[in-house]
Amino acid sequence: MEKKLKPQGHKVYPWGQAKTLETFKFFLLGFQVRECLRIFLFCLLLVVYFGTICGNLLILTLVSTSKNLHTPMYFFISQLSISDILLPTDIVPNTFPILLNNGGAITFISCMTQYVVFCSSEVFECLLLSVMSYDRYVAICNPLRYSSIMTTAYCMKLAIASWLLGFSIALIAAIIISLLSFCGPNIIDHFFCDLLPLLDISCSDVFFFQVVAFLLSIPFVFTPIVIIIYSYANIAAVILRIPSSTGRQKAFSTCSSHLIVVSIFYWTIFSVYCVPSREETLTISKLISLLYTVFIPMVNPIIYSFRNKDINKASYEIIHKYRT
């Protein structure tokens, strides 16, 4: 027998009623599928999560210990690895009981905490991918000044600014969500606390929040896209002017991994948040959300390490060091 949740209706005004805030809960439906499929998903997520943590920890270890990887490009890759550890750690452990029990309750505070971490990671990755494209732009289009522009201090400032901006945007969004009223049954048809499902169950007028979300998306989502497009347009122009095919291939190889990561990341983001939500696409939306919150963080270190001579060399050095 499948367990059926019987949530009770509530109306909550979080900032005005502290006791209500402590006891108020949402009910995450997760994936409403047969038990065998839920067990399969549980096992799959467990393996993927373990691989994600190991792969990204390996990248962080190699970048921190190998002197050959003490460059701006690998510093930014290590920051991406931190984000790729943080995001699935925020989502996957909470998804396990939801899968096993075919749904589960989450308190309002836990829901907002999960959303802040999730949103911070996503905004940070948007900003970081644009920073990484700028790094490749300087390296290829202005190589003589690369070391003087992309200094260690400058790279640190870019990374810290990206983290702070990501957290600030997530905190603002969480505060605005907390000002909404939620009238029961407070059932979220998703496996984690995401923006659109929360807006769907609110009984407040969400037009103001939608306007604020759109305005915030311009500098923190669309502007990074413009920077990436501008950077790679200039990079492509420079690469095409390289006379030898070997030189063009070498220049392009330094950008190919980043381009793949950018393409996958923005494809999944736009598929979830820009395609109109319809009842028949809820399952697809969940699967795509699962893709960019769980699977992509595992794929990123594979993409950046695949056929990467510097990372392979650093790996062999560490293996040789521990063997001897």
C-alpha positions in Angstrom: 0.0 0.0 0.0 1.3 3.4 -1.0 1.3 6.0 1.8 -1.1 8.9 1.1 -0.4 12.3 2.5 -3.3 14.1 4.1 -2.2 17.6 4.5 -4.3 20.1 6.3 -5.1 23.5 5.0 -3.3 26.5 6.6 -3.0 30.1 6.1 0.3 31.6 7.2 1.8 35.0 7.5 5.4 34.0 8.4 6.8 37.3 9.6 3.7 38.1 11.7 3.3 34.7 13.5 6.4 33.1 14.7 4.7 30.0 16.2 2.9 29.4 12.9 6.2 29.7 11.0 7.7 27.0 13.2 4.9 24.5 12.7 3.9 25.3 9.1 4.8 22.6 6.6 4.8 21.9 2.9 4.2 18.5 1.4 6.6 17.5 -1.4 5.0 14.9 -3.7 8.2 13.9 -5.4 7.8 11.4 -8.1 4.4 9.7 -8.0 5.5 6.5 -9.6 5.5 2.8 -8.8 7.6 1.6 -5.9 10.0 -0.3 -8.1 10.8 2.9 -10.0 11.2 4.9 -6.8 13.7 2.3 -5.5 15.5 2.4 -8.8 15.7 6.3 -8.6 16.9 6.1 -5.0 19.7 3.7 -6.0 20.6 5.8 -9.1 20.7 9.1 -7.1 22.8 7.4 -4.4 25.4 6.3 -6.9 25.4 9.6 -8.8 25.7 11.7 -5.6 28.6 9.6 -4.5 30.3 10.0 -7.9 29.6 13.8 -7.8 31.2 14.2 -4.4 34.3 12.1 -5.3 34.7 13.7 -8.8 34.5 17.3 -7.5 36.7 16.6 -4.5 39.3 15.1 -6.8 39.3 18.3 -8.9 39.6 20.5 -5.8 42.5 18.3 -4.5 44.3 18.4 -7.8 44.0 22.2 -8.2 45.1 22.9 -4.7 48.1 20.5 -4.7 49.5 20.7 -8.2 51.5 23.8 -9.1 50.8 23.3 -12.8 47.1 23.9 -12.1 47.7 27.2 -10.1 46.2 29.2 -13.0 43.1 31.4 -13.2 41.3 28.8 -15.4 41.7 26.0 -12.9 41.0 28.3 -10.0 37.6 29.0 -11.5 37.1 25.3 -12.2 37.7 24.6 -8.5 35.0 27.2 -7.6 32.6 25.5 -10.0 33.4 22.2 -8.2 32.5 23.8 -4.8 29.2 24.8 -6.3 28.7 21.3 -7.8 29.2 19.8 -4.3 26.9 22.3 -2.6 24.0 22.0 -4.9 23.4 18.2 -4.9 24.1 18.1 -1.2 21.3 20.6 -0.7 18.9 18.6 -2.8 19.7 14.8 -2.8 19.7 13.9 1.0 16.2 15.5 1.3 15.0 13.6 -1.8 15.9 10.2 -0.4 13.1 9.9 2.2 10.6 11.5 -0.3 11.4 8.7 -2.8 11.2 6.0 -0.3 7.9 7.2 1.3 6.3 8.5 -2.0 6.3 12.0 -0.6 7.2 13.8 2.5 6.7 16.9 4.7 9.2 19.8 5.0 9.0 22.7 7.4 8.7 26.3 6.0 12.1 27.2 7.4 13.8 24.1 5.9 12.1 24.8 2.6 13.4 28.4 2.5 16.9 27.3 3.6 16.9 24.7 0.8 15.7 27.3 -1.7 18.4 29.9 -0.6 21.2 27.3 -1.1 19.8 26.1 -4.4 19.2 29.7 -5.8 22.7 30.8 -4.5 24.4 28.0 -6.4 22.5 28.6 -9.6 23.0 32.3 -9.7 26.7 31.8 -8.8 27.1 29.4 -11.6 25.5 31.8 -14.1 28.0 34.5 -13.0 31.0 32.1 -12.8 30.4 30.8 -16.3 30.5 34.4 -17.6 33.7 35.0 -15.7 35.3 31.9 -17.1 34.3 33.0 -20.7 36.0 36.4 -19.9 39.1 34.5 -18.8 39.2 32.6 -22.1 38.6 35.9 -24.0 41.6 37.6 -22.3 43.8 34.4 -22.8 43.1 34.1 -26.5 42.4 37.7 -27.6 44.9 39.5 -25.4 47.6 36.9 -24.4 50.4 39.3 -23.8 48.5 41.1 -21.1 46.8 37.9 -19.6 49.1 37.6 -16.6 48.8 41.3 -15.7 45.0 41.3 -16.0 44.0 37.9 -14.5 46.0 38.2 -11.4 45.4 36.1 -8.3 43.9 39.0 -6.4 41.6 39.9 -9.3 40.4 36.3 -9.7 39.7 36.1 -6.0 37.7 39.3 -6.1 35.6 37.9 -9.1 34.9 34.6 -7.3 34.0 36.3 -4.0 31.8 38.8 -5.8 30.0 36.0 -7.6 29.3 34.1 -4.4 28.1 37.2 -2.5 25.8 38.3 -5.4 24.4 34.8 -5.6 23.6 34.6 -1.9 22.2 38.1 -1.9 19.8 37.4 -4.8 18.7 34.1 -3.2 18.1 35.8 0.2 16.0 38.6 -1.4 13.9 36.0 -3.3 13.4 33.9 -0.1 12.3 37.0 1.9 9.7 37.9 -0.8 8.4 34.3 -0.9 8.1 34.5 2.9 5.8 37.5 2.6 3.3 35.4 0.5 0.3 33.6 2.1 -0.1 29.9 1.6 -3.6 28.4 1.9 -3.9 24.7 2.2 -3.6 22.1 1.1 0.1 23.1 0.8 1.1 20.3 -1.6 4.2 21.0 -3.8 4.2 18.9 -6.9 8.0 18.6 -6.9 10.9 16.9 -5.2 12.4 20.1 -3.7 11.4 23.7 -2.9 11.7 25.5 -6.2 10.4 28.9 -7.2 7.6 28.0 -9.7 5.9 25.3 -7.5 5.9 27.6 -4.5 4.3 30.4 -6.5 1.7 27.9 -7.9 0.4 27.0 -4.4 0.4 30.6 -3.0 -3.0 32.2 -2.5 -1.4 35.7 -2.7 -1.2 37.9 -5.8 2.2 36.8 -7.2 2.4 39.4 -9.9 4.7 41.7 -7.9 7.1 38.8 -7.2 7.1 37.8 -10.9 8.0 41.4 -11.8 10.8 41.4 -9.2 12.1 38.0 -10.4 12.2 39.2 -14.0 14.0 42.4 -13.1 16.6 40.4 -11.1 17.1 37.9 -13.9 18.2 40.7 -16.3 21.6 41.5 -14.5 22.2 38.0 -13.1 21.0 35.7 -15.9 20.7 37.5 -19.2 23.7 39.8 -18.7 26.1 36.8 -18.2 24.6 35.3 -21.4 25.5 38.4 -23.3 29.0 38.4 -21.8 29.5 34.8 -22.8 28.2 35.4 -26.4 30.4 38.5 -26.8 33.5 36.7 -25.5 33.1 33.7 -27.7 32.3 35.9 -30.8 35.6 37.6 -30.3 37.4 34.3 -29.6 35.9 32.8 -32.8 37.1 35.8 -34.8 40.6 35.4 -33.4 40.8 31.6 -33.9 39.6 31.9 -37.5 42.5 34.3 -38.2 45.1 31.8 -37.0 46.9 30.5 -40.1 47.7 26.9 -39.0 45.0 24.3 -38.3 47.1 23.0 -35.4 47.0 26.5 -33.8 43.3 26.8 -34.3 42.6 23.4 -32.9 44.8 24.1 -29.8 43.1 27.5 -29.2 39.6 25.9 -29.6 40.5 23.0 -27.2 40.9 25.5 -24.3 37.3 26.6 -24.8 35.5 23.5 -25.8 34.9 22.1 -22.3 33.6 25.4 -21.1 31.3 25.7 -24.1 29.8 22.2 -23.4 29.2 23.1 -19.8 27.6 26.4 -20.7 25.3 24.8 -23.3 24.1 22.0 -21.0 23.6 24.4 -18.0 21.5 27.0 -19.9 19.6 24.5 -21.9 18.3 22.9 -18.7 17.6 26.3 -17.0 15.6 27.6 -19.9 13.7 24.4 -20.3 12.4 24.6 -16.8 11.9 28.3 -16.3 11.2 29.7 -19.7 8.9 27.1 -21.2 5.3 27.6 -20.1 4.4 25.1 -17.4 1.5 22.8 -18.4 -0.1 19.9 -16.5 1.3 17.4 -19.0 4.8 18.7 -18.7 5.1 18.4 -14.9 6.9 15.1 -15.1 9.3 16.3 -17.8 10.0 19.5 -15.7 10.9 17.3 -12.7 13.2 15.2 -14.8 15.0 18.2 -16.2 15.3 19.6 -12.7 16.8 16.4 -11.6 19.2 16.7 -14.5 20.6 20.1 -13.6 20.5 19.7 -9.8 22.0 16.2 -9.6 23.4 14.8 -12.8 25.2 17.9 -14.3 27.3 18.5 -11.1 28.6 15.0 -11.7 29.2 15.5 -15.4 31.1 18.8 -15.0 34.3 17.4 -13.5 34.2 14.6 -16.2 33.9 17.2 -19.0 36.8 19.3 -17.6 39.1 16.4 -17.0 38.3 14.5 -20.2 41.3 14.7 -22.6 42.8 17.5 -20.3 46.5 16.9 -20.3 47.2 19.1 -17.3 44.6 17.4 -15.0 45.7 13.9 -16.2 49.3 14.8 -15.5 48.4 16.0 -12.0 46.4 12.8 -11.4 49.3 10.6 -12.4 51.7 12.7 -10.1 49.4 12.2 -7.1 49.0 8.5 -7.8 52.7 8.0 -8.3 53.4 10.0 -5.1 51.1 7.8 -2.9 52.5 4.6 -4.5 56.0 5.5 -3.7 
